[in-house]
Amino acid sequence: MARERSQVLILTQDFDPTVDPVVRSLDERGARVVRVDLSHFPRRLTLTASDFDGGHRRLRHRDGRIDRELDLDALSGVWYRRPTSFDFGDEMTEAEREFARNEALIGVGGILRSTGCLWINRPDLDAVADLKPYQLTLARQAGMRVPRTLLTNDPDEVARLLDRGEHRLVHKSLSGGVIHYPGASPSGLFTTVVGAETREHVERVRHTVCQFQEYVEKAYEVRLTVIGDTYFPVTIDSQSDDRTRVDWRAEPEIRYGDYRPLPDRVVERTQALLDGLGLVYAAVDFIVTPDGEHVFLEVNTDGQFMWMQNDLGLPMTDRIADLLAEGGAFRRGEVEQVGY
C-alpha cells in the first residue's frame, strides 16, 4: 500500500512515453508526481540544501506556467529514467560552462543522493552496473555460466585466438552499439559472427576495447525484466528466423515463445547478481541452450519494457508505481514470477 500522499520524483527527458503510464498509475494511487529533466537545470530548475533556519532540502521547477516545489526529505521514491545533460545556455564561455558543469555534477548529485528514499536506480550504482566486464565477473561469482570472453585492444591477442580456430566467435559491443553519424539517424551495431573480414582488418582492434565471445548454441532466449522482487521472464523465439539467430534485435517484430518460468537456481543466482550490483530495476538477457542451460549475457540497467507490456499484457508499469509510491529501503525477498 502507498503511504498517504506519497511524493515521487521522476528524472527523465521531456519526451519519454515510457514514463506516461507510470505517472497515470501513480496518480491512481494518490501519489504526487513531479517530473523534470536535468536539462532544466539551472535556468528552470533549482535545488537547495540548507542547514540554516531548521534545515531543508528543496527542488523548485518553473516551466513558465506553474511553479512546483518538492520537499526532497519527503520523497518516497525517485525514478532515474533517462534524463539529459544540464543546459547552461550561451551566457558563459566554454571554460565557465565546464566549471559550472563540474560544480553541478557534485552539487546536484550530492543533494539528490542524500535523500533516503527508494531509487530506481541510483545513478551511481547504474554507472558501475553498466560496466559489462564487471557484470560478467559477478555473474561467474554467483555461479552462472557466461560465454568465454576476450576483451582487448591488442590485435595480436585477437589474431592468436582466430589462428587457433577452436571456437566460433561473435563480436559484441560493450555500450549498446549505437553509432551517431552527423546528419544521419542513429544506427545499431548488432552482435555478429566473426568472419574472414575480422582477420583481414584485425589492426582496427587497437582503436578501442573490443569484446569477442564464444558463440553459444541456442534453443531460445530470455529477456528477464526485474522490478523489485517481481520477475517477468519473456521467451524470445530467436531461432525460428535466420535474421535473429545471432541477435534478436536485428528484426523489429519480436517472435515470442511460450511462457517458461525460470528455474529456482537461475532465480537465486540472478538475485545474488543484482544484489551485488545494487539494482532495483534490471533487464537481464539469457541464452537457453538445447540442453536447457541458462547462459548469462548481460544486464541492462534501464532496458526498455513497454514493448513487452503492450504485446503481452504484463503489469510492469503498475509494479514500478507500487515501488515508487511505497518507498522505503529496498531489500530483496521472495521472488514472484509473472507469466503471460
Disulfide bonds with the S-S distance in Angstrom:
none
